[in-house]
Amino acid sequence: MRWDRQRLDPDESTTLPGMPSIRGLLRSVQVPEFPGLTFHEVRAKSALNHVPGESAMPFPYTINPYRGCSHSCVYCFARRTHEWLELDSGRDFDTQVVVKTNLVDVLRRELARPSWAHEHVALGTNTDPYQRAEGRYRLMPGVIGALAESGTPFSILTKGTLLRRDIPLLREAAQTVPVGLGVSLAIWDDALHAGLEPGVPTPRARLDLVRALADAGLPCGVFLAPVLPGLTDGIAELDAALGAIAAAGATGVTVIPLHLRPGAREWFMAWLAGAHPALVPRYQQLYARRAYVPAEYRTWLARRVAPLLTRHGLDRQSGGTARKAVDPAVATGVPGDSEVGFPEGSLPSTGLPGVGSPRDLISGAPDSAPGGSEQLTLL
């Protein structure tokens, strides 16, 4: 297995008998509170992941407390990263979660280095830092505290309503450093949500989180992502979702169409064939030669979304701050690590980069990831 960046001396007394070849593994546990999940506790050698310089990401560093994700989103772009651990990108990704138990200690050491330049750090760019494992391991309070105490600006993207637990810490951190928050909301229909993201809190629960953040004075953008062709891109569906997002007090909205990378493609297409077989030919055409939808679809979606954003006061003319439908090829810059940037308005106006350049417009985005990089920043 590829645990090189999470190396542990195989003579460590806490290594389970018969498992010394799994480098970095302390132990694997199953607990009654989380039925069906196995947590693989490891010691990480590093906490900060540097985003390659050629990436279009609006942040230079990321932190990923967990690998694998109990949210179990069928469409999740990060599924293939589990194959690096010789686990599969389907059920293993959903149920075999790697936990970096010493993450906070390692992070504090890295942030204390004289060479640390206090650059922006993003969380939630690969798997969710507020997935179910966080309820057991409570890594995020230490991460938030370490970043704030070191003077490091940061942002968090999540589908997990467990973030509500840390609102007091985030308010305190925001007094010291710029803090950006984003909540991901792909699906408004309850039945579709249950089929495609069975481990994720309901859409309404996530909008309640947006309201709680707004009430706490913390700016929070929403990612309406991914938009699913033929399933969630109808005017009625988009209008309902954007209306609810606006009512929740979101700072802005970023709209991103579905992209299907290897690892996610197989599982999503299998689900589609069972749940909506009539749509299979359309998806085969849209994603025949690429992970991303064609430019024609992006243009069509942007035109469909624009008047709805205006109607709900989410465009700039109405006081909103995010009015873009973003191409995932731009928004994902580093395949396998960074899914999206943060909506304009989800980061305080301090000069921190957000998703806001003309190339982010859905109608003008390239058809492939910038620079064609396939480098994976996993750990």
LINDAPE-V988224 format. One record per residue. N is the residue number from 1. RES is the residue in one letter. SS is DSSP state (2 for helix, 1 for strand, 0 for the rest). OMEGA is omega in radians with two decimals (none if undefined). D_FIRST is the distance of its C-alpha to the first C-alpha in Angstrom with 1 decimal. Layout:
BEGIN
n=N res=RES ss=SS omega=OMEGA d_first=D_FIRST
n=N res=RES ss=SS omega=OMEGA d_first=D_FIRST
END
This chain:
BEGIN
n=1 res=M ss=0 omega=-3.06 d_first=0.0
n=2 res=R ss=0 omega=-3.12 d_first=3.8
n=3 res=W ss=0 omega=-2.95 d_first=5.9
n=4 res=D ss=2 omega=-3.10 d_first=8.5
n=5 res=R ss=2 omega=-3.13 d_first=11.3
n=6 res=Q ss=2 omega=-2.95 d_first=11.0
n=7 res=R ss=0 omega=3.07 d_first=11.2
n=8 res=L ss=0 omega=3.08 d_first=13.1
n=9 res=D ss=0 omega=-3.09 d_first=15.0
n=10 res=P ss=0 omega=3.10 d_first=13.8
n=11 res=D ss=0 omega=3.12 d_first=17.6
n=12 res=E ss=0 omega=-3.02 d_first=18.0
n=13 res=S ss=0 omega=-3.10 d_first=20.3
n=14 res=T ss=0 omega=3.08 d_first=18.9
n=15 res=T ss=0 omega=-3.10 d_first=15.5
n=16 res=L ss=0 omega=3.10 d_first=15.9
n=17 res=P ss=0 omega=3.10 d_first=16.9
n=18 res=G ss=0 omega=-3.08 d_first=14.6
n=19 res=M ss=0 omega=-3.08 d_first=11.4
n=20 res=P ss=0 omega=-3.11 d_first=11.3
n=21 res=S ss=0 omega=3.10 d_first=8.1
n=22 res=I ss=0 omega=-2.97 d_first=6.2
n=23 res=R ss=0 omega=3.14 d_first=7.4
n=24 res=G ss=0 omega=-3.05 d_first=9.8
n=25 res=L ss=1 omega=3.03 d_first=10.4
n=26 res=L ss=1 omega=3.12 d_first=14.1
n=27 res=R ss=1 omega=3.03 d_first=14.9
n=28 res=S ss=1 omega=-3.06 d_first=14.8
n=29 res=V ss=1 omega=2.96 d_first=18.3
n=30 res=Q ss=0 omega=-3.07 d_first=20.6
n=31 res=V ss=0 omega=-3.07 d_first=24.1
n=32 res=P ss=2 omega=-3.10 d_first=27.3
n=33 res=E ss=2 omega=-3.09 d_first=27.9
n=34 res=F ss=2 omega=-3.08 d_first=25.0
n=35 res=P ss=0 omega=3.11 d_first=25.1
n=36 res=G ss=0 omega=-3.12 d_first=22.3
n=37 res=L ss=0 omega=2.98 d_first=19.7
n=38 res=T ss=1 omega=3.11 d_first=16.9
n=39 res=F ss=1 omega=3.10 d_first=16.1
n=40 res=H ss=1 omega=-3.07 d_first=13.0
n=41 res=E ss=1 omega=-3.11 d_first=14.6
n=42 res=V ss=1 omega=2.97 d_first=12.9
n=43 res=R ss=0 omega=3.14 d_first=14.8
n=44 res=A ss=0 omega=3.05 d_first=14.7
n=45 res=K ss=0 omega=3.14 d_first=16.0
n=46 res=S ss=0 omega=3.12 d_first=17.9
n=47 res=A ss=0 omega=-3.10 d_first=19.6
n=48 res=L ss=0 omega=3.08 d_first=21.4
n=49 res=N ss=1 omega=3.14 d_first=19.9
n=50 res=H ss=1 omega=3.10 d_first=22.4
n=51 res=V ss=0 omega=-3.11 d_first=23.3
n=52 res=P ss=0 omega=-3.05 d_first=24.0
n=53 res=G ss=0 omega=-3.13 d_first=27.7
n=54 res=E ss=0 omega=-3.13 d_first=28.3
n=55 res=S ss=0 omega=3.06 d_first=27.3
n=56 res=A ss=0 omega=-3.11 d_first=30.1
n=57 res=M ss=0 omega=3.13 d_first=28.8
n=58 res=P ss=0 omega=3.07 d_first=31.5
n=59 res=F ss=0 omega=-3.07 d_first=29.4
n=60 res=P ss=0 omega=-3.09 d_first=27.6
n=61 res=Y ss=1 omega=3.05 d_first=25.0
n=62 res=T ss=1 omega=3.00 d_first=22.9
n=63 res=I ss=1 omega=3.10 d_first=21.3
n=64 res=N ss=0 omega=-3.12 d_first=18.8
n=65 res=P ss=0 omega=-3.04 d_first=18.9
n=66 res=Y ss=1 omega=2.98 d_first=16.7
n=67 res=R ss=1 omega=-2.89 d_first=14.0
n=68 res=G ss=0 omega=-3.06 d_first=15.0
n=69 res=C ss=0 omega=-3.14 d_first=18.7
n=70 res=S ss=0 omega=3.02 d_first=21.1
n=71 res=H ss=0 omega=3.03 d_first=23.8
n=72 res=S ss=0 omega=3.11 d_first=22.6
n=73 res=C ss=1 omega=-3.07 d_first=24.4
n=74 res=V ss=0 omega=-3.06 d_first=24.4
n=75 res=Y ss=0 omega=-2.95 d_first=25.0
n=76 res=C ss=0 omega=-3.12 d_first=22.3
n=77 res=F ss=2 omega=-2.99 d_first=21.3
n=78 res=A ss=2 omega=-3.04 d_first=18.0
n=79 res=R ss=2 omega=-3.04 d_first=16.5
n=80 res=R ss=2 omega=-3.11 d_first=14.7
n=81 res=T ss=2 omega=3.13 d_first=12.6
n=82 res=H ss=2 omega=-3.14 d_first=10.6
n=83 res=E ss=2 omega=3.08 d_first=9.6
n=84 res=W ss=2 omega=3.11 d_first=7.4
n=85 res=L ss=2 omega=-3.10 d_first=5.2
n=86 res=E ss=0 omega=2.98 d_first=6.1
n=87 res=L ss=0 omega=-3.09 d_first=9.0
n=88 res=D ss=0 omega=-3.06 d_first=12.5
n=89 res=S ss=0 omega=3.12 d_first=14.8
n=90 res=G ss=0 omega=-3.07 d_first=17.6
n=91 res=R ss=2 omega=3.11 d_first=17.9
n=92 res=D ss=2 omega=3.12 d_first=14.3
n=93 res=F ss=2 omega=-3.11 d_first=15.0
n=94 res=D ss=2 omega=-2.93 d_first=18.3
n=95 res=T ss=2 omega=-3.13 d_first=17.5
n=96 res=Q ss=1 omega=-2.99 d_first=14.0
n=97 res=V ss=1 omega=3.10 d_first=14.7
n=98 res=V ss=1 omega=-3.07 d_first=12.8
n=99 res=V ss=1 omega=3.14 d_first=15.6
n=100 res=K ss=1 omega=-2.94 d_first=16.0
n=101 res=T ss=0 omega=-3.11 d_first=18.6
n=102 res=N ss=0 omega=-3.02 d_first=19.9
n=103 res=L ss=2 omega=-3.04 d_first=20.2
n=104 res=V ss=2 omega=3.12 d_first=24.0
n=105 res=D ss=2 omega=3.12 d_first=24.4
n=106 res=V ss=2 omega=-3.14 d_first=22.2
n=107 res=L ss=2 omega=-3.14 d_first=24.0
n=108 res=R ss=2 omega=3.11 d_first=27.4
n=109 res=R ss=2 omega=-3.13 d_first=26.6
n=110 res=E ss=2 omega=-3.14 d_first=25.7
n=111 res=L ss=2 omega=-3.13 d_first=28.8
n=112 res=A ss=0 omega=-3.13 d_first=31.0
n=113 res=R ss=0 omega=3.10 d_first=30.3
n=114 res=P ss=0 omega=-3.10 d_first=33.6
n=115 res=S ss=0 omega=-3.11 d_first=31.8
n=116 res=W ss=0 omega=-3.03 d_first=30.8
n=117 res=A ss=0 omega=3.08 d_first=33.2
n=118 res=H ss=0 omega=3.10 d_first=33.0
n=119 res=E ss=0 omega=-3.06 d_first=31.8
n=120 res=H ss=0 omega=3.13 d_first=31.1
n=121 res=V ss=1 omega=-3.13 d_first=27.8
n=122 res=A ss=1 omega=3.06 d_first=26.8
n=123 res=L ss=1 omega=-3.11 d_first=24.9
n=124 res=G ss=0 omega=-3.12 d_first=24.1
n=125 res=T ss=0 omega=3.12 d_first=23.1
n=126 res=N ss=0 omega=3.02 d_first=19.7
n=127 res=T ss=0 omega=-2.93 d_first=19.6
n=128 res=D ss=0 omega=3.11 d_first=22.6
n=129 res=P ss=0 omega=3.11 d_first=23.2
n=130 res=Y ss=0 omega=2.99 d_first=25.7
n=131 res=Q ss=0 omega=-2.97 d_first=23.9
n=132 res=R ss=0 omega=-3.12 d_first=24.5
n=133 res=A ss=2 omega=-3.12 d_first=22.0
n=134 res=E ss=2 omega=3.08 d_first=24.2
n=135 res=G ss=2 omega=3.12 d_first=27.0
n=136 res=R ss=2 omega=-2.95 d_first=25.2
n=137 res=Y ss=2 omega=3.03 d_first=23.6
n=138 res=R ss=0 omega=3.11 d_first=26.3
n=139 res=L ss=0 omega=-3.00 d_first=24.4
n=140 res=M ss=2 omega=3.07 d_first=26.6
n=141 res=P ss=2 omega=3.11 d_first=29.9
n=142 res=G ss=2 omega=3.11 d_first=28.5
n=143 res=V ss=2 omega=3.13 d_first=27.0
n=144 res=I ss=2 omega=-3.13 d_first=30.4
n=145 res=G ss=2 omega=-3.12 d_first=32.3
n=146 res=A ss=2 omega=3.14 d_first=30.4
n=147 res=L ss=2 omega=-3.11 d_first=30.8
n=148 res=A ss=2 omega=-3.11 d_first=34.5
n=149 res=E ss=2 omega=-3.14 d_first=35.4
n=150 res=S ss=0 omega=-3.13 d_first=34.0
n=151 res=G ss=0 omega=-3.09 d_first=36.0
n=152 res=T ss=0 omega=3.09 d_first=33.1
n=153 res=P ss=0 omega=-3.10 d_first=33.8
n=154 res=F ss=1 omega=3.09 d_first=31.3
n=155 res=S ss=1 omega=-3.08 d_first=31.0
n=156 res=I ss=1 omega=2.99 d_first=29.2
n=157 res=L ss=1 omega=-3.05 d_first=28.7
n=158 res=T ss=1 omega=2.88 d_first=28.2
n=159 res=K ss=0 omega=-2.99 d_first=29.1
n=160 res=G ss=0 omega=3.14 d_first=29.0
n=161 res=T ss=2 omega=3.05 d_first=32.4
n=162 res=L ss=2 omega=3.07 d_first=31.1
n=163 res=L ss=2 omega=3.14 d_first=31.8
n=164 res=R ss=2 omega=3.11 d_first=35.4
n=165 res=R ss=2 omega=-3.01 d_first=34.7
n=166 res=D ss=2 omega=3.14 d_first=34.1
n=167 res=I ss=2 omega=3.09 d_first=37.2
n=168 res=P ss=2 omega=3.10 d_first=39.2
n=169 res=L ss=2 omega=-3.14 d_first=36.4
n=170 res=L ss=2 omega=3.09 d_first=36.2
n=171 res=R ss=2 omega=3.12 d_first=40.0
n=172 res=E ss=2 omega=3.13 d_first=40.1
n=173 res=A ss=2 omega=-3.10 d_first=37.4
n=174 res=A ss=2 omega=3.06 d_first=39.4
n=175 res=Q ss=0 omega=-3.05 d_first=42.4
n=176 res=T ss=0 omega=-3.09 d_first=40.5
n=177 res=V ss=0 omega=3.02 d_first=38.1
n=178 res=P ss=0 omega=-3.13 d_first=38.0
n=179 res=V ss=1 omega=3.08 d_first=35.8
n=180 res=G ss=1 omega=-3.11 d_first=35.0
n=181 res=L ss=1 omega=3.08 d_first=34.1
n=182 res=G ss=1 omega=3.07 d_first=33.2
n=183 res=V ss=1 omega=-3.13 d_first=33.0
n=184 res=S ss=1 omega=-3.11 d_first=31.5
n=185 res=L ss=0 omega=-3.05 d_first=33.6
n=186 res=A ss=0 omega=-2.90 d_first=32.9
n=187 res=I ss=0 omega=3.12 d_first=35.1
n=188 res=W ss=0 omega=-3.12 d_first=38.5
n=189 res=D ss=0 omega=-3.04 d_first=39.2
n=190 res=D ss=2 omega=-3.12 d_first=38.1
n=191 res=A ss=2 omega=3.12 d_first=37.5
n=192 res=L ss=2 omega=3.07 d_first=35.3
n=193 res=H ss=2 omega=-3.11 d_first=33.4
n=194 res=A ss=2 omega=-3.13 d_first=32.7
n=195 res=G ss=2 omega=-3.01 d_first=31.4
n=196 res=L ss=2 omega=-3.13 d_first=29.2
n=197 res=E ss=1 omega=-2.97 d_first=28.0
n=198 res=P ss=0 omega=-3.13 d_first=28.5
n=199 res=G ss=0 omega=-3.06 d_first=26.7
n=200 res=V ss=0 omega=3.01 d_first=28.6
n=201 res=P ss=0 omega=-3.07 d_first=31.9
n=202 res=T ss=0 omega=3.08 d_first=35.0
n=203 res=P ss=2 omega=-3.12 d_first=36.4
n=204 res=R ss=2 omega=3.09 d_first=39.4
n=205 res=A ss=2 omega=3.12 d_first=37.4
n=206 res=R ss=2 omega=3.06 d_first=35.7
n=207 res=L ss=2 omega=3.02 d_first=39.1
n=208 res=D ss=2 omega=3.07 d_first=40.3
n=209 res=L ss=2 omega=3.09 d_first=37.7
n=210 res=V ss=2 omega=3.12 d_first=39.1
n=211 res=R ss=2 omega=-3.13 d_first=42.5
n=212 res=A ss=2 omega=3.11 d_first=41.5
n=213 res=L ss=2 omega=3.11 d_first=40.1
n=214 res=A ss=2 omega=3.13 d_first=43.2
n=215 res=D ss=2 omega=3.13 d_first=45.4
n=216 res=A ss=0 omega=3.13 d_first=43.6
n=217 res=G ss=0 omega=-3.13 d_first=44.5
n=218 res=L ss=0 omega=3.12 d_first=41.0
n=219 res=P ss=0 omega=-3.10 d_first=40.7
n=220 res=C ss=1 omega=3.04 d_first=38.3
n=221 res=G ss=1 omega=3.11 d_first=37.6
n=222 res=V ss=1 omega=3.00 d_first=36.4
n=223 res=F ss=1 omega=2.99 d_first=34.1
n=224 res=L ss=1 omega=-2.93 d_first=35.4
n=225 res=A ss=1 omega=-0.09 d_first=32.2
n=226 res=P ss=1 omega=2.97 d_first=31.3
n=227 res=V ss=1 omega=-3.03 d_first=34.7
n=228 res=L ss=0 omega=-3.14 d_first=34.4
n=229 res=P ss=0 omega=3.10 d_first=36.8
n=230 res=G ss=0 omega=-3.11 d_first=39.3
n=231 res=L ss=0 omega=-3.11 d_first=38.1
n=232 res=T ss=0 omega=-3.11 d_first=38.5
n=233 res=D ss=0 omega=3.05 d_first=40.3
n=234 res=G ss=0 omega=-3.12 d_first=43.8
n=235 res=I ss=2 omega=-3.12 d_first=46.4
n=236 res=A ss=2 omega=-3.13 d_first=46.9
n=237 res=E ss=2 omega=3.14 d_first=43.2
n=238 res=L ss=2 omega=-3.13 d_first=42.8
n=239 res=D ss=2 omega=3.13 d_first=46.1
n=240 res=A ss=2 omega=-3.12 d_first=45.2
n=241 res=A ss=2 omega=-3.10 d_first=41.9
n=242 res=L ss=2 omega=3.07 d_first=43.4
n=243 res=G ss=2 omega=3.12 d_first=46.4
n=244 res=A ss=2 omega=3.11 d_first=44.3
n=245 res=I ss=2 omega=3.12 d_first=42.2
n=246 res=A ss=2 omega=-3.13 d_first=45.5
n=247 res=A ss=2 omega=-3.14 d_first=47.0
n=248 res=A ss=0 omega=3.10 d_first=44.1
n=249 res=G ss=0 omega=3.13 d_first=44.9
n=250 res=A ss=0 omega=3.10 d_first=41.9
n=251 res=T ss=0 omega=-3.13 d_first=42.4
n=252 res=G ss=0 omega=-3.10 d_first=41.4
n=253 res=V ss=1 omega=2.97 d_first=39.4
n=254 res=T ss=1 omega=-3.07 d_first=37.0
n=255 res=V ss=1 omega=-3.06 d_first=36.7
n=256 res=I ss=1 omega=3.09 d_first=33.7
n=257 res=P ss=1 omega=-3.14 d_first=33.5
n=258 res=L ss=0 omega=2.90 d_first=30.5
n=259 res=H ss=0 omega=-3.02 d_first=28.0
n=260 res=L ss=0 omega=3.07 d_first=25.6
n=261 res=R ss=0 omega=3.02 d_first=22.5
n=262 res=P ss=0 omega=-3.06 d_first=20.2
n=263 res=G ss=0 omega=3.04 d_first=18.1
n=264 res=A ss=2 omega=-3.07 d_first=21.1
n=265 res=R ss=2 omega=-3.08 d_first=23.7
n=266 res=E ss=2 omega=-3.07 d_first=22.9
n=267 res=W ss=2 omega=3.13 d_first=23.0
n=268 res=F ss=2 omega=-3.11 d_first=26.1
n=269 res=M ss=2 omega=3.07 d_first=28.0
n=270 res=A ss=2 omega=3.08 d_first=27.4
n=271 res=W ss=2 omega=-3.10 d_first=28.8
n=272 res=L ss=2 omega=-3.13 d_first=31.7
n=273 res=A ss=2 omega=3.13 d_first=32.6
n=274 res=G ss=2 omega=-3.03 d_first=33.1
n=275 res=A ss=2 omega=-3.08 d_first=34.8
n=276 res=H ss=0 omega=-3.04 d_first=36.6
n=277 res=P ss=2 omega=-3.14 d_first=36.8
n=278 res=A ss=2 omega=-3.12 d_first=39.8
n=279 res=L ss=2 omega=-3.07 d_first=37.6
n=280 res=V ss=2 omega=3.13 d_first=35.1
n=281 res=P ss=2 omega=3.14 d_first=37.3
n=282 res=R ss=2 omega=3.14 d_first=37.7
n=283 res=Y ss=2 omega=3.10 d_first=34.0
n=284 res=Q ss=2 omega=3.10 d_first=33.4
n=285 res=Q ss=2 omega=-3.10 d_first=36.1
n=286 res=L ss=2 omega=-3.03 d_first=35.0
n=287 res=Y ss=0 omega=-3.04 d_first=31.4
n=288 res=A ss=0 omega=-3.01 d_first=32.1
n=289 res=R ss=0 omega=-3.03 d_first=30.8
n=290 res=R ss=0 omega=3.07 d_first=29.1
n=291 res=A ss=0 omega=-3.00 d_first=27.1
n=292 res=Y ss=0 omega=3.11 d_first=30.2
n=293 res=V ss=0 omega=3.12 d_first=33.7
n=294 res=P ss=0 omega=-3.14 d_first=36.5
n=295 res=A ss=2 omega=-3.12 d_first=38.8
n=296 res=E ss=2 omega=3.12 d_first=41.6
n=297 res=Y ss=2 omega=3.13 d_first=39.8
n=298 res=R ss=2 omega=3.12 d_first=39.0
n=299 res=T ss=2 omega=3.12 d_first=42.7
n=300 res=W ss=2 omega=-3.11 d_first=43.8
n=301 res=L ss=2 omega=3.13 d_first=41.7
n=302 res=A ss=2 omega=3.14 d_first=42.8
n=303 res=R ss=2 omega=3.12 d_first=46.4
n=304 res=R ss=2 omega=-3.06 d_first=46.0
n=305 res=V ss=2 omega=-2.99 d_first=44.4
n=306 res=A ss=2 omega=-3.13 d_first=46.9
n=307 res=P ss=2 omega=3.11 d_first=50.0
n=308 res=L ss=2 omega=3.06 d_first=48.0
n=309 res=L ss=2 omega=3.11 d_first=46.8
n=310 res=T ss=2 omega=-3.11 d_first=50.4
n=311 res=R ss=2 omega=-3.06 d_first=51.7
n=312 res=H ss=0 omega=3.06 d_first=49.4
n=313 res=G ss=0 omega=-3.12 d_first=50.0
n=314 res=L ss=0 omega=3.05 d_first=46.5
n=315 res=D ss=0 omega=-3.06 d_first=47.6
n=316 res=R ss=2 omega=-3.11 d_first=48.9
n=317 res=Q ss=2 omega=-3.13 d_first=52.5
n=318 res=S ss=2 omega=3.11 d_first=52.4
n=319 res=G ss=0 omega=3.09 d_first=50.7
n=320 res=G ss=0 omega=-3.07 d_first=47.1
n=321 res=T ss=0 omega=-3.14 d_first=44.6
n=322 res=A ss=0 omega=-3.10 d_first=42.1
n=323 res=R ss=0 omega=-3.01 d_first=43.5
n=324 res=K ss=0 omega=2.88 d_first=40.8
n=325 res=A ss=1 omega=-2.90 d_first=38.8
n=326 res=V ss=1 omega=3.06 d_first=35.8
n=327 res=D ss=0 omega=-3.12 d_first=33.8
n=328 res=P ss=2 omega=3.13 d_first=30.1
n=329 res=A ss=2 omega=3.05 d_first=29.5
n=330 res=V ss=2 omega=-3.03 d_first=31.3
n=331 res=A ss=2 omega=-3.06 d_first=30.0
n=332 res=T ss=0 omega=3.05 d_first=26.3
n=333 res=G ss=0 omega=-3.13 d_first=26.3
n=334 res=V ss=0 omega=-3.09 d_first=22.6
n=335 res=P ss=0 omega=3.07 d_first=20.9
n=336 res=G ss=0 omega=3.13 d_first=18.0
n=337 res=D ss=0 omega=-2.97 d_first=19.0
n=338 res=S ss=0 omega=-3.09 d_first=22.8
n=339 res=E ss=0 omega=-3.01 d_first=24.6
n=340 res=V ss=0 omega=2.92 d_first=28.1
n=341 res=G ss=0 omega=-3.13 d_first=30.4
n=342 res=F ss=0 omega=-3.09 d_first=33.0
n=343 res=P ss=1 omega=3.00 d_first=36.4
n=344 res=E ss=0 omega=-3.12 d_first=39.4
n=345 res=G ss=0 omega=3.08 d_first=40.9
n=346 res=S ss=0 omega=3.03 d_first=37.8
n=347 res=L ss=0 omega=3.12 d_first=37.7
n=348 res=P ss=0 omega=-3.10 d_first=40.9
n=349 res=S ss=0 omega=-3.10 d_first=43.2
n=350 res=T ss=0 omega=-3.11 d_first=42.2
n=351 res=G ss=0 omega=3.08 d_first=41.1
n=352 res=L ss=0 omega=-3.12 d_first=37.5
n=353 res=P ss=0 omega=2.99 d_first=36.1
n=354 res=G ss=0 omega=3.05 d_first=35.9
n=355 res=V ss=1 omega=-3.00 d_first=35.9
n=356 res=G ss=0 omega=-3.14 d_first=39.4
n=357 res=S ss=0 omega=-3.12 d_first=39.9
n=358 res=P ss=2 omega=-3.10 d_first=41.8
n=359 res=R ss=2 omega=3.10 d_first=38.7
n=360 res=D ss=2 omega=-3.14 d_first=37.2
n=361 res=L ss=1 omega=-3.06 d_first=40.0
n=362 res=I ss=2 omega=-3.08 d_first=38.8
n=363 res=S ss=2 omega=-3.08 d_first=41.6
n=364 res=G ss=2 omega=-3.06 d_first=40.7
n=365 res=A ss=0 omega=3.11 d_first=37.0
n=366 res=P ss=0 omega=-3.10 d_first=35.1
n=367 res=D ss=0 omega=-3.14 d_first=33.4
n=368 res=S ss=0 omega=-3.11 d_first=30.0
n=369 res=A ss=0 omega=-3.12 d_first=28.0
n=370 res=P ss=2 omega=3.09 d_first=29.8
n=371 res=G ss=2 omega=-3.14 d_first=29.1
n=372 res=G ss=2 omega=-3.07 d_first=26.9
n=373 res=S ss=0 omega=3.03 d_first=23.8
n=374 res=E ss=0 omega=-3.13 d_first=20.4
n=375 res=Q ss=0 omega=-3.14 d_first=18.6
n=376 res=L ss=0 omega=3.03 d_first=16.1
n=377 res=T ss=0 omega=-2.92 d_first=16.5
n=378 res=L ss=0 omega=-2.87 d_first=13.9
n=379 res=L ss=0 omega=none d_first=13.8
END
